[in-house]
């Protein structure tokens, strides 16, 4: 393999043959966010470039602030 690894074509072929797929699965049923209209959000992003409707729940905001004020950076 060392001999063949010196040539780009063999390295590329090895990457294709031995590449492990990365499949990460998310459980979308247990989100901390409220349900949103994804089509409307996508249109707003296309038109304006931003959407500010996603808000963290208050308890998570408090945890972040507590950590920020109690941890040295």
CHARMM-style PDB file with segment names, atoms N, HN, CA, C and O in Angstrom:
ATOM      1  N   UNK     1       0.825  -1.178   0.000  1.00  0.00      PROA
ATOM      2  CA  UNK     1       0.000   0.000   0.000  1.00  0.00      PROA
ATOM      3  C   UNK     1       0.874   1.247   0.000  1.00  0.00      PROA
ATOM      4  O   UNK     1       0.500   2.261  -0.591  1.00  0.00      PROA
ATOM      5  N   UNK     2       2.014   1.190   0.645  1.00  0.00      PROA
ATOM      6  HN  UNK     2       2.317   0.367   1.125  1.00  0.00      PROA
ATOM      7  CA  UNK     2       2.891   2.357   0.685  1.00  0.00      PROA
ATOM      8  C   UNK     2       3.295   2.766  -0.724  1.00  0.00      PROA
ATOM      9  O   UNK     2       3.296   3.953  -1.052  1.00  0.00      PROA
ATOM     10  N   UNK     3       3.629   1.810  -1.541  1.00  0.00      PROA
ATOM     11  HN  UNK     3       3.627   0.846  -1.275  1.00  0.00      PROA
ATOM     12  CA  UNK     3       4.060   2.107  -2.901  1.00  0.00      PROA
ATOM     13  C   UNK     3       2.934   2.744  -3.706  1.00  0.00      PROA
ATOM     14  O   UNK     3       3.155   3.734  -4.403  1.00  0.00      PROA
ATOM     15  N   UNK     4       1.732   2.186  -3.617  1.00  0.00      PROA
ATOM     16  HN  UNK     4       1.553   1.382  -3.050  1.00  0.00      PROA
ATOM     17  CA  UNK     4       0.610   2.720  -4.371  1.00  0.00      PROA
ATOM     18  C   UNK     4       0.101   4.039  -3.786  1.00  0.00      PROA
ATOM     19  O   UNK     4      -0.457   4.859  -4.515  1.00  0.00      PROA
ATOM     20  N   UNK     5       0.283   4.251  -2.489  1.00  0.00      PROA
ATOM     21  HN  UNK     5       0.735   3.584  -1.897  1.00  0.00      PROA
ATOM     22  CA  UNK     5      -0.186   5.459  -1.826  1.00  0.00      PROA
ATOM     23  C   UNK     5       0.520   6.714  -2.299  1.00  0.00      PROA
ATOM     24  O   UNK     5       0.063   7.822  -2.018  1.00  0.00      PROA
ATOM     25  N   UNK     6       1.600   6.564  -2.997  1.00  0.00      PROA
ATOM     26  HN  UNK     6       1.970   5.664  -3.226  1.00  0.00      PROA
ATOM     27  CA  UNK     6       2.328   7.723  -3.500  1.00  0.00      PROA
ATOM     28  C   UNK     6       1.632   8.345  -4.700  1.00  0.00      PROA
ATOM     29  O   UNK     6       1.948   9.475  -5.073  1.00  0.00      PROA
ATOM     30  N   UNK     7       0.700   7.640  -5.308  1.00  0.00      PROA
ATOM     31  HN  UNK     7       0.444   6.722  -5.005  1.00  0.00      PROA
ATOM     32  CA  UNK     7       0.024   8.132  -6.497  1.00  0.00      PROA
ATOM     33  C   UNK     7      -1.388   8.582  -6.138  1.00  0.00      PROA
ATOM     34  O   UNK     7      -2.125   7.874  -5.452  1.00  0.00      PROA
ATOM     35  N   UNK     8      -1.743   9.750  -6.605  1.00  0.00      PROA
ATOM     36  HN  UNK     8      -1.144  10.325  -7.162  1.00  0.00      PROA
ATOM     37  CA  UNK     8      -3.023  10.358  -6.260  1.00  0.00      PROA
ATOM     38  C   UNK     8      -4.211   9.482  -6.645  1.00  0.00      PROA
ATOM     39  O   UNK     8      -5.176   9.390  -5.886  1.00  0.00      PROA
ATOM     40  N   UNK     9      -4.163   8.861  -7.768  1.00  0.00      PROA
ATOM     41  HN  UNK     9      -3.379   8.935  -8.385  1.00  0.00      PROA
ATOM     42  CA  UNK     9      -5.287   8.042  -8.223  1.00  0.00      PROA
ATOM     43  C   UNK     9      -5.567   6.900  -7.241  1.00  0.00      PROA
ATOM     44  O   UNK     9      -6.727   6.580  -6.984  1.00  0.00      PROA
ATOM     45  N   UNK    10      -4.519   6.287  -6.694  1.00  0.00      PROA
ATOM     46  HN  UNK    10      -3.576   6.547  -6.903  1.00  0.00      PROA
ATOM     47  CA  UNK    10      -4.715   5.189  -5.746  1.00  0.00      PROA
ATOM     48  C   UNK    10      -5.210   5.702  -4.391  1.00  0.00      PROA
ATOM     49  O   UNK    10      -6.020   5.044  -3.738  1.00  0.00      PROA
ATOM     50  N   UNK    11      -4.729   6.869  -3.970  1.00  0.00      PROA
ATOM     51  HN  UNK    11      -4.071   7.404  -4.501  1.00  0.00      PROA
ATOM     52  CA  UNK    11      -5.212   7.454  -2.718  1.00  0.00      PROA
ATOM     53  C   UNK    11      -6.685   7.811  -2.833  1.00  0.00      PROA
ATOM     54  O   UNK    11      -7.464   7.565  -1.912  1.00  0.00      PROA
ATOM     55  N   UNK    12      -7.066   8.390  -3.965  1.00  0.00      PROA
ATOM     56  HN  UNK    12      -6.433   8.590  -4.714  1.00  0.00      PROA
ATOM     57  CA  UNK    12      -8.467   8.753  -4.167  1.00  0.00      PROA
ATOM     58  C   UNK    12      -9.358   7.519  -4.195  1.00  0.00      PROA
ATOM     59  O   UNK    12     -10.444   7.514  -3.615  1.00  0.00      PROA
ATOM     60  N   UNK    13      -8.902   6.498  -4.858  1.00  0.00      PROA
ATOM     61  HN  UNK    13      -8.020   6.502  -5.329  1.00  0.00      PROA
ATOM     62  CA  UNK    13      -9.658   5.249  -4.927  1.00  0.00      PROA
ATOM     63  C   UNK    13      -9.811   4.631  -3.537  1.00  0.00      PROA
ATOM     64  O   UNK    13     -10.886   4.140  -3.191  1.00  0.00      PROA
ATOM     65  N   UNK    14      -8.758   4.651  -2.754  1.00  0.00      PROA
ATOM     66  HN  UNK    14      -7.885   5.050  -3.035  1.00  0.00      PROA
ATOM     67  CA  UNK    14      -8.821   4.102  -1.394  1.00  0.00      PROA
ATOM     68  C   UNK    14      -9.799   4.895  -0.536  1.00  0.00      PROA
ATOM     69  O   UNK    14     -10.529   4.307   0.262  1.00  0.00      PROA
ATOM     70  N   UNK    15      -9.829   6.211  -0.682  1.00  0.00      PROA
ATOM     71  HN  UNK    15      -9.236   6.689  -1.330  1.00  0.00      PROA
ATOM     72  CA  UNK    15     -10.772   7.030   0.082  1.00  0.00      PROA
ATOM     73  C   UNK    15     -12.207   6.680  -0.269  1.00  0.00      PROA
ATOM     74  O   UNK    15     -13.067   6.611   0.609  1.00  0.00      PROA
ATOM     75  N   UNK    16     -12.463   6.462  -1.538  1.00  0.00      PROA
ATOM     76  HN  UNK    16     -11.764   6.518  -2.251  1.00  0.00      PROA
ATOM     77  CA  UNK    16     -13.818   6.110  -1.958  1.00  0.00      PROA
ATOM     78  C   UNK    16     -14.225   4.730  -1.464  1.00  0.00      PROA
ATOM     79  O   UNK    16     -15.364   4.528  -1.044  1.00  0.00      PROA
ATOM     80  N   UNK    17     -13.316   3.802  -1.511  1.00  0.00      PROA
ATOM     81  HN  UNK    17     -12.390   3.966  -1.852  1.00  0.00      PROA
ATOM     82  CA  UNK    17     -13.648   2.432  -1.128  1.00  0.00      PROA
ATOM     83  C   UNK    17     -13.793   2.243   0.377  1.00  0.00      PROA
ATOM     84  O   UNK    17     -14.624   1.453   0.825  1.00  0.00      PROA
ATOM     85  N   UNK    18     -12.997   2.957   1.155  1.00  0.00      PROA
ATOM     86  HN  UNK    18     -12.322   3.599   0.791  1.00  0.00      PROA
ATOM     87  CA  UNK    18     -12.957   2.714   2.591  1.00  0.00      PROA
ATOM     88  C   UNK    18     -13.588   3.823   3.418  1.00  0.00      PROA
ATOM     89  O   UNK    18     -13.438   3.849   4.639  1.00  0.00      PROA
ATOM     90  N   UNK    19     -14.289   4.733   2.766  1.00  0.00      PROA
ATOM     91  HN  UNK    19     -14.411   4.712   1.774  1.00  0.00      PROA
ATOM     92  CA  UNK    19     -14.915   5.837   3.490  1.00  0.00      PROA
ATOM     93  C   UNK    19     -16.113   5.321   4.274  1.00  0.00      PROA
ATOM     94  O   UNK    19     -16.981   4.644   3.724  1.00  0.00      PROA
ATOM     95  N   UNK    20     -16.154   5.641   5.546  1.00  0.00      PROA
ATOM     96  HN  UNK    20     -15.449   6.191   5.994  1.00  0.00      PROA
ATOM     97  CA  UNK    20     -17.271   5.245   6.384  1.00  0.00      PROA
ATOM     98  C   UNK    20     -18.319   6.360   6.341  1.00  0.00      PROA
ATOM     99  O   UNK    20     -17.983   7.530   6.522  1.00  0.00      PROA
ATOM    100  N   UNK    21     -19.558   6.014   6.108  1.00  0.00      PROA
ATOM    101  HN  UNK    21     -19.831   5.064   5.961  1.00  0.00      PROA
ATOM    102  CA  UNK    21     -20.596   7.046   6.076  1.00  0.00      PROA
ATOM    103  C   UNK    21     -20.841   7.608   7.478  1.00  0.00      PROA
ATOM    104  O   UNK    21     -20.786   6.888   8.475  1.00  0.00      PROA
ATOM    105  N   UNK    22     -21.108   8.884   7.522  1.00  0.00      PROA
ATOM    106  HN  UNK    22     -21.153   9.468   6.712  1.00  0.00      PROA
ATOM    107  CA  UNK    22     -21.393   9.552   8.786  1.00  0.00      PROA
ATOM    108  C   UNK    22     -22.890   9.813   8.843  1.00  0.00      PROA
ATOM    109  O   UNK    22     -23.396  10.732   8.199  1.00  0.00      PROA
ATOM    110  N   UNK    23     -23.578   9.013   9.604  1.00  0.00      PROA
ATOM    111  HN  UNK    23     -23.167   8.266  10.127  1.00  0.00      PROA
ATOM    112  CA  UNK    23     -25.019   9.148   9.736  1.00  0.00      PROA
ATOM    113  C   UNK    23     -25.352   9.514  11.168  1.00  0.00      PROA
ATOM    114  O   UNK    23     -25.317   8.669  12.062  1.00  0.00      PROA
ATOM    115  N   UNK    24     -25.673  10.766  11.377  1.00  0.00      PROA
ATOM    116  HN  UNK    24     -25.702  11.453  10.651  1.00  0.00      PROA
ATOM    117  CA  UNK    24     -26.073  11.189  12.704  1.00  0.00      PROA
ATOM    118  C   UNK    24     -27.578  11.364  12.699  1.00  0.00      PROA
ATOM    119  O   UNK    24     -28.133  12.048  11.839  1.00  0.00      PROA
ATOM    120  N   UNK    25     -28.223  10.750  13.652  1.00  0.00      PROA
ATOM    121  HN  UNK    25     -27.772  10.194  14.350  1.00  0.00      PROA
ATOM    122  CA  UNK    25     -29.672  10.816  13.720  1.00  0.00      PROA
ATOM    123  C   UNK    25     -30.080  11.693  14.893  1.00  0.00      PROA
ATOM    124  O   UNK    25     -29.516  11.608  15.983  1.00  0.00      PROA
ATOM    125  N   UNK    26     -31.059  12.524  14.648  1.00  0.00      PROA
ATOM    126  HN  UNK    26     -31.518  12.593  13.762  1.00  0.00      PROA
ATOM    127  CA  UNK    26     -31.573  13.430  15.666  1.00  0.00      PROA
ATOM    128  C   UNK    26     -33.003  13.049  16.005  1.00  0.00      PROA
ATOM    129  O   UNK    26     -33.784  12.686  15.125  1.00  0.00      PROA
ATOM    130  N   UNK    27     -33.335  13.131  17.261  1.00  0.00      PROA
ATOM    131  HN  UNK    27     -32.700  13.426  17.975  1.00  0.00      PROA
ATOM    132  CA  UNK    27     -34.706  12.918  17.696  1.00  0.00      PROA
ATOM    133  C   UNK    27     -35.398  14.276  17.698  1.00  0.00      PROA
ATOM    134  O   UNK    27     -35.270  15.047  18.649  1.00  0.00      PROA
ATOM    135  N   UNK    28     -36.124  14.556  16.635  1.00  0.00      PROA
ATOM    136  HN  UNK    28     -36.227  13.929  15.863  1.00  0.00      PROA
ATOM    137  CA  UNK    28     -36.760  15.862  16.496  1.00  0.00      PROA
ATOM    138  C   UNK    28     -38.025  16.001  17.329  1.00  0.00      PROA
ATOM    139  O   UNK    28     -38.584  17.094  17.425  1.00  0.00      PROA
ATOM    140  N   UNK    29     -38.473  14.934  17.920  1.00  0.00      PROA
ATOM    141  HN  UNK    29     -38.018  14.046  17.842  1.00  0.00      PROA
ATOM    142  CA  UNK    29     -39.695  15.007  18.710  1.00  0.00      PROA
ATOM    143  C   UNK    29     -39.457  15.617  20.090  1.00  0.00      PROA
ATOM    144  O   UNK    29     -40.414  15.998  20.764  1.00  0.00      PROA
ATOM    145  N   UNK    30     -38.212  15.716  20.519  1.00  0.00      PROA
ATOM    146  HN  UNK    30     -37.434  15.406  19.972  1.00  0.00      PROA
ATOM    147  CA  UNK    30     -37.921  16.239  21.855  1.00  0.00      PROA
ATOM    148  C   UNK    30     -37.150  17.553  21.796  1.00  0.00      PROA
ATOM    149  O   UNK    30     -36.198  17.743  22.553  1.00  0.00      PROA
ATOM    150  N   UNK    31     -37.540  18.445  20.924  1.00  0.00      PROA
ATOM    151  HN  UNK    31     -38.314  18.291  20.309  1.00  0.00      PROA
ATOM    152  CA  UNK    31     -36.862  19.730  20.790  1.00  0.00      PROA
ATOM    153  C   UNK    31     -37.314  20.689  21.890  1.00  0.00      PROA
ATOM    154  O   UNK    31     -38.449  20.611  22.361  1.00  0.00      PROA
ATOM    155  N   UNK    32     -36.424  21.590  22.296  1.00  0.00      PROA
ATOM    156  HN  UNK    32     -35.503  21.654  21.914  1.00  0.00      PROA
ATOM    157  CA  UNK    32     -36.781  22.606  23.291  1.00  0.00      PROA
ATOM    158  C   UNK    32     -37.460  23.802  22.628  1.00  0.00      PROA
ATOM    159  O   UNK    32     -37.972  24.683  23.319  1.00  0.00      PROA
ATOM    160  N   UNK    33     -37.469  23.840  21.314  1.00  0.00      PROA
ATOM    161  HN  UNK    33     -37.053  23.125  20.752  1.00  0.00      PROA
ATOM    162  CA  UNK    33     -38.064  24.947  20.589  1.00  0.00      PROA
ATOM    163  C   UNK    33     -39.513  24.649  20.207  1.00  0.00      PROA
ATOM    164  O   UNK    33     -39.900  23.493  20.039  1.00  0.00      PROA
ATOM    165  N   UNK    34     -40.290  25.696  20.077  1.00  0.00      PROA
ATOM    166  HN  UNK    34     -39.976  26.635  20.214  1.00  0.00      PROA
ATOM    167  CA  UNK    34     -41.677  25.563  19.647  1.00  0.00      PROA
ATOM    168  C   UNK    34     -41.707  25.200  18.168  1.00  0.00      PROA
ATOM    169  O   UNK    34     -40.778  25.549  17.440  1.00  0.00      PROA
ATOM    170  N   UNK    35     -42.743  24.513  17.703  1.00  0.00      PROA
ATOM    171  HN  UNK    35     -43.498  24.229  18.294  1.00  0.00      PROA
ATOM    172  CA  UNK    35     -42.858  24.208  16.275  1.00  0.00      PROA
ATOM    173  C   UNK    35     -42.934  25.497  15.451  1.00  0.00      PROA
ATOM    174  O   UNK    35     -43.565  26.471  15.864  1.00  0.00      PROA
ATOM    175  N   UNK    36     -42.290  25.493  14.290  1.00  0.00      PROA
ATOM    176  HN  UNK    36     -41.778  24.702  13.954  1.00  0.00      PROA
ATOM    177  CA  UNK    36     -42.258  26.678  13.427  1.00  0.00      PROA
ATOM    178  C   UNK    36     -42.637  26.291  12.008  1.00  0.00      PROA
ATOM    179  O   UNK    36     -42.585  25.121  11.628  1.00  0.00      PROA
ATOM    180  N   UNK    37     -43.019  27.294  11.234  1.00  0.00      PROA
ATOM    181  HN  UNK    37     -43.062  28.245  11.542  1.00  0.00      PROA
ATOM    182  CA  UNK    37     -43.359  27.100   9.831  1.00  0.00      PROA
ATOM    183  C   UNK    37     -42.070  27.220   9.011  1.00  0.00      PROA
ATOM    184  O   UNK    37     -41.614  28.327   8.729  1.00  0.00      PROA
ATOM    185  N   UNK    38     -41.495  26.096   8.635  1.00  0.00      PROA
ATOM    186  HN  UNK    38     -41.866  25.196   8.864  1.00  0.00      PROA
ATOM    187  CA  UNK    38     -40.193  26.108   7.966  1.00  0.00      PROA
ATOM    188  C   UNK    38     -40.245  26.757   6.585  1.00  0.00      PROA
ATOM    189  O   UNK    38     -39.268  27.373   6.159  1.00  0.00      PROA
ATOM    190  N   UNK    39     -41.364  26.631   5.882  1.00  0.00      PROA
ATOM    191  HN  UNK    39     -42.158  26.130   6.228  1.00  0.00      PROA
ATOM    192  CA  UNK    39     -41.483  27.259   4.560  1.00  0.00      PROA
ATOM    193  C   UNK    39     -41.446  28.781   4.676  1.00  0.00      PROA
ATOM    194  O   UNK    39     -40.776  29.450   3.890  1.00  0.00      PROA
ATOM    195  N   UNK    40     -42.158  29.319   5.646  1.00  0.00      PROA
ATOM    196  HN  UNK    40     -42.702  28.775   6.285  1.00  0.00      PROA
ATOM    197  CA  UNK    40     -42.174  30.774   5.849  1.00  0.00      PROA
ATOM    198  C   UNK    40     -40.792  31.275   6.274  1.00  0.00      PROA
ATOM    199  O   UNK    40     -40.352  32.346   5.856  1.00  0.00      PROA
ATOM    200  N   UNK    41     -40.122  30.494   7.102  1.00  0.00      PROA
ATOM    201  HN  UNK    41     -40.479  29.624   7.442  1.00  0.00      PROA
ATOM    202  CA  UNK    41     -38.774  30.873   7.550  1.00  0.00      PROA
ATOM    203  C   UNK    41     -37.803  30.864   6.376  1.00  0.00      PROA
ATOM    204  O   UNK    41     -36.984  31.773   6.244  1.00  0.00      PROA
ATOM    205  N   UNK    42     -37.886  29.846   5.523  1.00  0.00      PROA
ATOM    206  HN  UNK    42     -38.551  29.107   5.631  1.00  0.00      PROA
ATOM    207  CA  UNK    42     -37.000  29.771   4.359  1.00  0.00      PROA
ATOM    208  C   UNK    42     -37.232  30.949   3.433  1.00  0.00      PROA
ATOM    209  O   UNK    42     -36.278  31.511   2.896  1.00  0.00      PROA
ATOM    210  N   UNK    43     -38.486  31.331   3.240  1.00  0.00      PROA
ATOM    211  HN  UNK    43     -39.262  30.875   3.677  1.00  0.00      PROA
ATOM    212  CA  UNK    43     -38.790  32.485   2.385  1.00  0.00      PROA
ATOM    213  C   UNK    43     -38.243  33.773   3.003  1.00  0.00      PROA
ATOM    214  O   UNK    43     -37.693  34.617   2.296  1.00  0.00      PROA
ATOM    215  N   UNK    44     -38.391  33.921   4.308  1.00  0.00      PROA
ATOM    216  HN  UNK    44     -38.837  33.235   4.882  1.00  0.00      PROA
ATOM    217  CA  UNK    44     -37.865  35.106   5.001  1.00  0.00      PROA
ATOM    218  C   UNK    44     -36.340  35.167   4.883  1.00  0.00      PROA
ATOM    219  O   UNK    44     -35.777  36.244   4.688  1.00  0.00      PROA
ATOM    220  N   UNK    45     -35.670  34.013   5.001  1.00  0.00      PROA
ATOM    221  HN  UNK    45     -36.128  33.138   5.160  1.00  0.00      PROA
ATOM    222  CA  UNK    45     -34.218  33.981   4.854  1.00  0.00      PROA
ATOM    223  C   UNK    45     -33.798  34.358   3.434  1.00  0.00      PROA
ATOM    224  O   UNK    45     -32.807  35.064   3.245  1.00  0.00      PROA
ATOM    225  N   UNK    46     -34.547  33.890   2.440  1.00  0.00      PROA
ATOM    226  HN  UNK    46     -35.352  33.316   2.594  1.00  0.00      PROA
ATOM    227  CA  UNK    46     -34.231  34.241   1.054  1.00  0.00      PROA
ATOM    228  C   UNK    46     -34.418  35.727   0.803  1.00  0.00      PROA
ATOM    229  O   UNK    46     -33.606  36.353   0.121  1.00  0.00      PROA
ATOM    230  N   UNK    47     -35.489  36.294   1.355  1.00  0.00      PROA
ATOM    231  HN  UNK    47     -36.148  35.785   1.909  1.00  0.00      PROA
ATOM    232  CA  UNK    47     -35.795  37.705   1.112  1.00  0.00      PROA
ATOM    233  C   UNK    47     -34.916  38.647   1.920  1.00  0.00      PROA
ATOM    234  O   UNK    47     -34.354  39.601   1.381  1.00  0.00      PROA
ATOM    235  N   UNK    48     -34.799  38.373   3.227  1.00  0.00      PROA
ATOM    236  HN  UNK    48     -35.255  37.598   3.664  1.00  0.00      PROA
ATOM    237  CA  UNK    48     -34.145  39.313   4.131  1.00  0.00      PROA
ATOM    238  C   UNK    48     -32.752  38.891   4.575  1.00  0.00      PROA
ATOM    239  O   UNK    48     -31.941  39.732   4.964  1.00  0.00      PROA
ATOM    240  N   UNK    49     -32.471  37.596   4.520  1.00  0.00      PROA
ATOM    241  HN  UNK    49     -33.130  36.913   4.204  1.00  0.00      PROA
ATOM    242  CA  UNK    49     -31.159  37.115   4.947  1.00  0.00      PROA
ATOM    243  C   UNK    49     -31.075  36.786   6.419  1.00  0.00      PROA
ATOM    244  O   UNK    49     -30.030  36.345   6.898  1.00  0.00      PROA
ATOM    245  N   UNK    50     -32.170  36.997   7.153  1.00  0.00      PROA
ATOM    246  HN  UNK    50     -33.019  37.355   6.764  1.00  0.00      PROA
ATOM    247  CA  UNK    50     -32.154  36.660   8.571  1.00  0.00      PROA
ATOM    248  C   UNK    50     -33.568  36.377   9.060  1.00  0.00      PROA
ATOM    249  O   UNK    50     -34.553  36.764   8.431  1.00  0.00      PROA
ATOM    250  N   UNK    51     -33.641  35.697  10.190  1.00  0.00      PROA
ATOM    251  HN  UNK    51     -32.841  35.383  10.701  1.00  0.00      PROA
ATOM    252  CA  UNK    51     -34.919  35.423  10.844  1.00  0.00      PROA
ATOM    253  C   UNK    51     -34.649  35.368  12.322  1.00  0.00      PROA
ATOM    254  O   UNK    51     -33.812  34.582  12.768  1.00  0.00      PROA
ATOM    255  N   UNK    52     -35.326  36.171  13.083  1.00  0.00      PROA
ATOM    256  HN  UNK    52     -36.006  36.809  12.721  1.00  0.00      PROA
ATOM    257  CA  UNK    52     -35.063  36.267  14.512  1.00  0.00      PROA
ATOM    258  C   UNK    52     -36.130  35.653  15.380  1.00  0.00      PROA
ATOM    259  O   UNK    52     -36.264  36.041  16.541  1.00  0.00      PROA
ATOM    260  N   UNK    53     -36.882  34.726  14.876  1.00  0.00      PROA
ATOM    261  HN  UNK    53     -36.772  34.412  13.933  1.00  0.00      PROA
ATOM    262  CA  UNK    53     -37.996  34.178  15.627  1.00  0.00      PROA
ATOM    263  C   UNK    53     -37.667  33.020  16.534  1.00  0.00      PROA
ATOM    264  O   UNK    53     -38.526  32.595  17.306  1.00  0.00      PROA
ATOM    265  N   UNK    54     -36.469  32.493  16.478  1.00  0.00      PROA
ATOM    266  HN  UNK    54     -35.771  32.838  15.851  1.00  0.00      PROA
ATOM    267  CA  UNK    54     -36.121  31.332  17.302  1.00  0.00      PROA
ATOM    268  C   UNK    54     -35.596  31.820  18.645  1.00  0.00      PROA
ATOM    269  O   UNK    54     -34.563  32.486  18.713  1.00  0.00      PROA
ATOM    270  N   UNK    55     -36.304  31.488  19.698  1.00  0.00      PROA
ATOM    271  HN  UNK    55     -37.143  30.946  19.642  1.00  0.00      PROA
ATOM    272  CA  UNK    55     -35.942  31.952  21.039  1.00  0.00      PROA
ATOM    273  C   UNK    55     -35.661  30.756  21.937  1.00  0.00      PROA
ATOM    274  O   UNK    55     -36.393  29.766  21.928  1.00  0.00      PROA
ATOM    275  N   UNK    56     -34.595  30.866  22.708  1.00  0.00      PROA
ATOM    276  HN  UNK    56     -34.000  31.670  22.716  1.00  0.00      PROA
ATOM    277  CA  UNK    56     -34.301  29.839  23.714  1.00  0.00      PROA
ATOM    278  C   UNK    56     -35.280  29.979  24.867  1.00  0.00      PROA
ATOM    279  O   UNK    56     -35.651  31.096  25.226  1.00  0.00      PROA
ATOM    280  N   UNK    57     -35.704  28.873  25.451  1.00  0.00      PROA
ATOM    281  HN  UNK    57     -35.403  27.965  25.160  1.00  0.00      PROA
ATOM    282  CA  UNK    57     -36.557  28.960  26.638  1.00  0.00      PROA
ATOM    283  C   UNK    57     -35.839  29.705  27.766  1.00  0.00      PROA
ATOM    284  O   UNK    57     -34.611  29.698  27.851  1.00  0.00      PROA
ATOM    285  N   UNK    58     -36.621  30.339  28.617  1.00  0.00      PROA
ATOM    286  HN  UNK    58     -37.619  30.345  28.547  1.00  0.00      PROA
ATOM    287  CA  UNK    58     -36.072  31.187  29.672  1.00  0.00      PROA
ATOM    288  C   UNK    58     -35.144  30.425  30.608  1.00  0.00      PROA
ATOM    289  O   UNK    58     -34.120  30.966  31.024  1.00  0.00      PROA
ATOM    290  N   UNK    59     -35.480  29.176  30.950  1.00  0.00      PROA
ATOM    291  HN  UNK    59     -36.313  28.737  30.612  1.00  0.00      PROA
ATOM    292  CA  UNK    59     -34.611  28.431  31.865  1.00  0.00      PROA
ATOM    293  C   UNK    59     -33.240  28.155  31.245  1.00  0.00      PROA
ATOM    294  O   UNK    59     -32.239  28.147  31.961  1.00  0.00      PROA
ATOM    295  N   UNK    60     -33.173  27.931  29.943  1.00  0.00      PROA
ATOM    296  HN  UNK    60     -33.987  27.937  29.362  1.00  0.00      PROA
ATOM    297  CA  UNK    60     -31.885  27.716  29.282  1.00  0.00      PROA
ATOM    298  C   UNK    60     -31.108  29.027  29.207  1.00  0.00      PROA
ATOM    299  O   UNK    60     -29.888  29.032  29.372  1.00  0.00      PROA
ATOM    300  N   UNK    61     -31.803  30.139  28.960  1.00  0.00      PROA
ATOM    301  HN  UNK    61     -32.794  30.135  28.826  1.00  0.00      PROA
ATOM    302  CA  UNK    61     -31.139  31.448  28.964  1.00  0.00      PROA
ATOM    303  C   UNK    61     -30.508  31.720  30.326  1.00  0.00      PROA
ATOM    304  O   UNK    61     -29.379  32.204  30.408  1.00  0.00      PROA
ATOM    305  N   UNK    62     -31.239  31.409  31.391  1.00  0.00      PROA
ATOM    306  HN  UNK    62     -32.156  31.016  31.325  1.00  0.00      PROA
ATOM    307  CA  UNK    62     -30.720  31.628  32.748  1.00  0.00      PROA
ATOM    308  C   UNK    62     -29.503  30.746  33.024  1.00  0.00      PROA
ATOM    309  O   UNK    62     -28.547  31.198  33.654  1.00  0.00      PROA
ATOM    310  N   UNK    63     -29.526  29.494  32.561  1.00  0.00      PROA
ATOM    311  HN  UNK    63     -30.303  29.127  32.049  1.00  0.00      PROA
ATOM    312  CA  UNK    63     -28.383  28.601  32.752  1.00  0.00      PROA
ATOM    313  C   UNK    63     -27.150  29.124  32.023  1.00  0.00      PROA
ATOM    314  O   UNK    63     -26.043  29.067  32.558  1.00  0.00      PROA
ATOM    315  N   UNK    64     -27.334  29.630  30.809  1.00  0.00      PROA
ATOM    316  HN  UNK    64     -28.233  29.676  30.374  1.00  0.00      PROA
ATOM    317  CA  UNK    64     -26.211  30.179  30.040  1.00  0.00      PROA
ATOM    318  C   UNK    64     -25.638  31.406  30.730  1.00  0.00      PROA
ATOM    319  O   UNK    64     -24.420  31.543  30.849  1.00  0.00      PROA
ATOM    320  N   UNK    65     -26.511  32.302  31.188  1.00  0.00      PROA
ATOM    321  HN  UNK    65     -27.500  32.191  31.091  1.00  0.00      PROA
ATOM    322  CA  UNK    65     -26.041  33.495  31.892  1.00  0.00      PROA
ATOM    323  C   UNK    65     -25.317  33.138  33.188  1.00  0.00      PROA
ATOM    324  O   UNK    65     -24.280  33.724  33.501  1.00  0.00      PROA
ATOM    325  N   UNK    66     -25.853  32.190  33.933  1.00  0.00      PROA
ATOM    326  HN  UNK    66     -26.695  31.715  33.679  1.00  0.00      PROA
ATOM    327  CA  UNK    66     -25.211  31.763  35.178  1.00  0.00      PROA
ATOM    328  C   UNK    66     -23.814  31.216  34.900  1.00  0.00      PROA
ATOM    329  O   UNK    66     -22.862  31.533  35.613  1.00  0.00      PROA
ATOM    330  N   UNK    67     -23.699  30.395  33.864  1.00  0.00      PROA
ATOM    331  HN  UNK    67     -24.472  30.136  33.285  1.00  0.00      PROA
ATOM    332  CA  UNK    67     -22.393  29.847  33.497  1.00  0.00      PROA
ATOM    333  C   UNK    67     -21.435  30.952  33.052  1.00  0.00      PROA
ATOM    334  O   UNK    67     -20.263  30.953  33.428  1.00  0.00      PROA
ATOM    335  N   UNK    68     -21.944  31.900  32.245  1.00  0.00      PROA
ATOM    336  HN  UNK    68     -22.897  31.900  31.940  1.00  0.00      PROA
ATOM    337  CA  UNK    68     -21.096  32.978  31.727  1.00  0.00      PROA
ATOM    338  C   UNK    68     -20.555  33.853  32.833  1.00  0.00      PROA
ATOM    339  O   UNK    68     -19.395  34.263  32.789  1.00  0.00      PROA
ATOM    340  N   UNK    69     -21.387  34.147  33.836  1.00  0.00      PROA
ATOM    341  HN  UNK    69     -22.329  33.814  33.871  1.00  0.00      PROA
ATOM    342  CA  UNK    69     -20.952  35.013  34.929  1.00  0.00      PROA
ATOM    343  C   UNK    69     -20.097  34.300  35.964  1.00  0.00      PROA
ATOM    344  O   UNK    69     -19.370  34.953  36.713  1.00  0.00      PROA
ATOM    345  N   UNK    70     -20.168  32.970  36.021  1.00  0.00      PROA
ATOM    346  HN  UNK    70     -20.759  32.440  35.413  1.00  0.00      PROA
ATOM    347  CA  UNK    70     -19.416  32.247  37.055  1.00  0.00      PROA
ATOM    348  C   UNK    70     -18.143  31.576  36.505  1.00  0.00      PROA
ATOM    349  O   UNK    70     -17.406  30.950  37.267  1.00  0.00      PROA
ATOM    350  N   UNK    71     -17.883  31.695  35.224  1.00  0.00      PROA
ATOM    351  HN  UNK    71     -18.482  32.203  34.604  1.00  0.00      PROA
ATOM    352  CA  UNK    71     -16.729  31.024  34.623  1.00  0.00      PROA
ATOM    353  C   UNK    71     -15.756  32.065  34.071  1.00  0.00      PROA
ATOM    354  O   UNK    71     -16.148  33.001  33.373  1.00  0.00      PROA
ATOM    355  N   UNK    72     -14.473  31.877  34.402  1.00  0.00      PROA
ATOM    356  HN  UNK    72     -14.154  31.117  34.968  1.00  0.00      PROA
ATOM    357  CA  UNK    72     -13.448  32.772  33.855  1.00  0.00      PROA
ATOM    358  C   UNK    72     -13.164  32.394  32.407  1.00  0.00      PROA
ATOM    359  O   UNK    72     -13.055  31.216  32.066  1.00  0.00      PROA
ATOM    360  N   UNK    73     -13.050  33.401  31.575  1.00  0.00      PROA
ATOM    361  HN  UNK    73     -13.139  34.357  31.852  1.00  0.00      PROA
ATOM    362  CA  UNK    73     -12.753  33.167  30.163  1.00  0.00      PROA
ATOM    363  C   UNK    73     -11.387  33.719  29.838  1.00  0.00      PROA
ATOM    364  OT1 UNK    73     -10.939  33.627  28.695  1.00  0.00      PROA
TER     365      UNK     73
END
